């Protein structure tokens, strides 16, 4: 769907949202919320609708689609408090736990992040799509609060399976940048070597894309490769 078609659809979606909202979010709430949030993301309108969808999620705390849509939009906006609130209203499963840990990390609540992962590490599905990257984030949180035993323990888990090796590379990078012992340029260069050695894994590519400095001509050139 092209951008012009999306803009036309957006007007119709807003009309549907108004009807559902007037009805107290009781009819077709999940479907409308999912379409509304997805289209807002594609059009860059996340911040515009976040207060409205968050209010709807609070009004109807048992409608999972509303909570999931609010959680996703809030995370995209960097509003991790709102994301966490919506996440708290979802049923407990590995996705809920891993997302909450990531929100705690991004909010700088490192002790809570570490405590949450420590309490659940034995039962989390290690093949869950979020497991590796969230464990790397939790590892950085553990490093920040000087829980070096947990950094080693979680690093060993990431070493234990080949499919988790890219996330071990990310953990090493996050620890290096937290200390800034190598300086960002050296840390990024080390991560790039791991990226190539591990077959250009997309999880490492995402970190590189986020952290390579577009103002640095050399880094900008590498980020486009």
C-alpha positions as CSV (number, residue, x, y, z in Angstrom):
1,X,0.0,0.0,0.0
2,X,1.5,3.4,-1.0
3,X,1.7,6.4,1.2
4,X,-1.1,8.3,-0.5
5,X,-3.5,5.4,-0.1
6,X,-2.5,5.1,3.6
7,X,-3.3,8.8,4.1
8,X,-6.8,8.3,2.6
9,X,-7.3,5.2,4.8
10,X,-6.1,7.2,7.8
11,X,-9.1,9.5,7.6
12,X,-11.4,6.5,7.5
13,X,-9.7,4.8,10.4
14,X,-10.0,8.0,12.5
15,X,-13.7,8.0,11.8
16,X,-14.0,4.3,12.9
17,X,-12.0,5.1,16.0
18,X,-14.4,7.9,16.9
19,X,-17.4,5.6,16.5
20,X,-15.8,2.9,18.7
21,X,-14.6,5.4,21.3
22,X,-18.1,6.9,21.5
23,X,-19.4,3.4,22.3
24,X,-16.9,3.0,25.1
25,X,-14.5,0.7,23.2
26,X,-16.9,-2.3,23.5
27,X,-17.4,-3.3,19.8
28,X,-14.6,-4.3,17.5
29,X,-12.1,-2.7,19.9
30,X,-9.2,-5.0,19.3
31,X,-9.5,-5.0,15.5
32,X,-9.8,-1.2,15.3
33,X,-6.9,-0.7,17.8
34,X,-4.6,-2.9,15.8
35,X,-5.4,-1.2,12.5
36,X,-5.1,2.2,14.1
37,X,-1.7,1.5,15.7
38,X,-0.2,-0.2,12.7
39,X,-1.3,2.6,10.4
40,X,0.0,5.3,12.8
41,X,3.4,3.5,12.9
42,X,3.6,3.5,9.1
43,X,2.7,7.2,8.9
44,X,4.9,8.3,11.8
45,X,1.9,9.4,13.8
46,X,2.7,7.3,17.0
47,X,3.1,10.3,19.3
48,X,-0.1,11.9,17.9
49,X,-2.3,9.0,18.9
50,X,-0.5,7.6,21.9
51,X,-2.5,9.6,24.6
52,X,-5.8,8.5,23.0
53,X,-5.0,4.8,22.7
54,X,-3.4,4.8,26.2
55,X,-6.6,6.2,27.7
56,X,-8.6,3.6,25.9
57,X,-6.3,0.9,27.2
58,X,-6.9,2.1,30.7
59,X,-10.6,2.3,30.2
60,X,-10.7,-1.3,28.9
61,X,-7.9,-3.1,30.8
62,X,-9.1,-6.6,29.8
63,X,-8.9,-6.0,26.1
64,X,-5.6,-7.5,25.2
65,X,-5.4,-5.9,21.7
66,X,-5.7,-2.4,23.2
67,X,-2.9,-3.2,25.7
68,X,-0.6,-4.7,23.0
69,X,-1.2,-1.8,20.6
70,X,-0.5,0.8,23.4
71,X,2.6,-1.1,24.5
72,X,4.0,-1.1,21.0
73,X,3.3,2.5,20.3
74,X,4.6,3.7,23.6
75,X,7.9,1.8,23.1
76,X,8.3,3.3,19.7
77,X,7.9,6.7,21.2
78,X,10.3,6.0,24.0
79,X,7.6,6.3,26.6
80,X,8.6,3.2,28.6
81,X,6.5,4.0,31.6
82,X,3.3,3.9,29.5
83,X,4.6,0.8,27.7
84,X,5.2,-0.9,31.1
85,X,1.7,0.0,32.3
86,X,0.1,-1.6,29.3
87,X,2.4,-4.6,29.5
88,X,1.3,-5.1,33.2
89,X,-2.3,-5.6,32.0
90,X,-1.4,-8.5,29.7
91,X,-1.4,-12.2,30.8
92,X,1.9,-13.5,32.1
93,X,4.0,-15.2,29.5
94,X,7.6,-15.1,28.3
95,X,6.8,-12.2,25.9
96,X,5.4,-10.1,28.7
97,X,8.4,-10.8,31.0
98,X,11.0,-10.1,28.3
99,X,9.4,-6.9,27.1
100,X,9.0,-5.7,30.7
101,X,12.7,-6.4,31.3
102,X,13.6,-4.3,28.2
103,X,11.4,-1.4,29.3
104,X,13.1,-1.5,32.7
105,X,16.5,-1.4,31.1
106,X,15.7,1.4,28.7
107,X,14.2,3.4,31.7
108,X,17.5,3.0,33.6
109,X,15.9,0.8,36.2
110,X,18.8,-1.6,36.1
111,X,18.2,-3.3,39.4
112,X,14.6,-4.1,38.6
113,X,15.6,-5.4,35.2
114,X,18.2,-7.7,36.6
115,X,15.9,-8.9,39.4
116,X,13.2,-9.7,36.8
117,X,15.4,-11.7,34.6
118,X,17.2,-13.4,37.5
119,X,13.8,-14.6,38.8
120,X,12.7,-16.0,35.5
121,X,15.9,-17.1,33.7
122,X,15.3,-20.8,34.5
123,X,11.9,-21.0,32.8
124,X,12.3,-18.5,29.9
125,X,12.2,-20.1,26.4
126,X,15.7,-19.7,25.1
127,X,14.4,-19.9,21.5
128,X,12.0,-17.0,22.1
129,X,12.7,-14.3,19.5
130,X,13.3,-11.7,22.3
131,X,15.4,-13.9,24.6
132,X,18.9,-13.2,23.2
133,X,18.7,-9.5,22.9
134,X,16.9,-9.0,26.2
135,X,19.4,-11.1,28.0
136,X,22.1,-9.0,26.5
137,X,20.4,-5.8,27.7
138,X,19.9,-7.4,31.2
139,X,23.6,-8.3,31.1
140,X,24.5,-4.7,30.6
141,X,22.2,-3.7,33.4
142,X,23.9,-6.3,35.6
143,X,27.3,-4.8,34.6
144,X,26.1,-1.3,35.5
145,X,25.1,-2.4,39.0
146,X,28.3,-4.4,39.4
147,X,26.7,-7.8,39.4
148,X,29.6,-9.3,37.5
149,X,28.7,-12.9,38.4
150,X,25.4,-12.5,36.5
151,X,27.2,-11.0,33.5
152,X,29.4,-14.1,33.4
153,X,26.4,-16.4,33.9
154,X,24.3,-14.8,31.3
155,X,27.2,-14.5,28.9
156,X,27.8,-18.3,29.3
157,X,24.1,-18.9,28.3
158,X,24.6,-16.8,25.2
159,X,27.7,-18.8,24.4
160,X,25.9,-22.1,24.9
161,X,24.0,-22.1,21.6
162,X,25.1,-21.1,18.2
163,X,21.9,-19.2,17.5
164,X,22.6,-17.0,20.6
165,X,26.2,-16.1,19.7
166,X,25.3,-12.8,17.9
167,X,23.6,-11.7,21.2
168,X,26.8,-12.5,23.1
169,X,28.6,-10.2,20.7
170,X,26.0,-7.5,21.5
171,X,26.5,-8.1,25.2
172,X,30.2,-7.7,24.9
173,X,29.6,-4.5,22.9
174,X,27.1,-3.1,25.5
175,X,29.5,-3.8,28.4
176,X,32.4,-2.1,26.5
177,X,30.3,1.0,25.7
178,X,29.0,1.1,29.3
179,X,32.6,1.3,30.5
180,X,33.8,3.3,27.5
181,X,37.1,1.7,28.0
182,X,37.7,1.2,24.3
183,X,35.9,4.3,23.2
184,X,32.8,4.0,20.9
185,X,34.8,3.8,17.7
186,X,36.9,0.9,18.9
187,X,33.9,-0.9,20.4
188,X,32.0,-0.5,17.2
189,X,34.9,-1.7,15.2
190,X,35.1,-4.8,17.4
191,X,31.4,-5.4,16.9
192,X,31.7,-5.0,13.2
193,X,34.3,-7.8,13.2
194,X,31.9,-10.1,15.1
195,X,29.2,-9.1,12.6
196,X,31.2,-10.4,9.7
197,X,32.4,-13.4,11.5
198,X,28.9,-14.4,12.5
199,X,27.5,-14.1,9.0
200,X,26.1,-10.6,9.2
201,X,23.5,-11.5,11.7
202,X,20.5,-9.0,11.6
203,X,20.5,-8.6,15.4
204,X,24.0,-7.2,15.3
205,X,23.2,-5.2,12.2
206,X,20.4,-3.4,14.0
207,X,22.7,-2.4,16.9
208,X,25.3,-1.1,14.4
209,X,22.7,0.8,12.4
210,X,21.5,2.5,15.6
211,X,24.9,3.3,16.9
212,X,27.0,4.2,13.9
213,X,27.3,8.0,13.7
214,X,25.9,9.5,10.5
215,X,27.9,12.7,11.2
216,X,31.1,10.6,11.0
217,X,31.8,10.1,7.2
218,X,33.6,6.7,7.8
219,X,30.9,5.4,10.1
220,X,28.1,6.7,7.8
221,X,29.7,4.9,4.9
222,X,29.8,1.6,6.9
223,X,26.2,2.0,8.0
224,X,25.0,2.1,4.4
225,X,26.8,-1.2,3.5
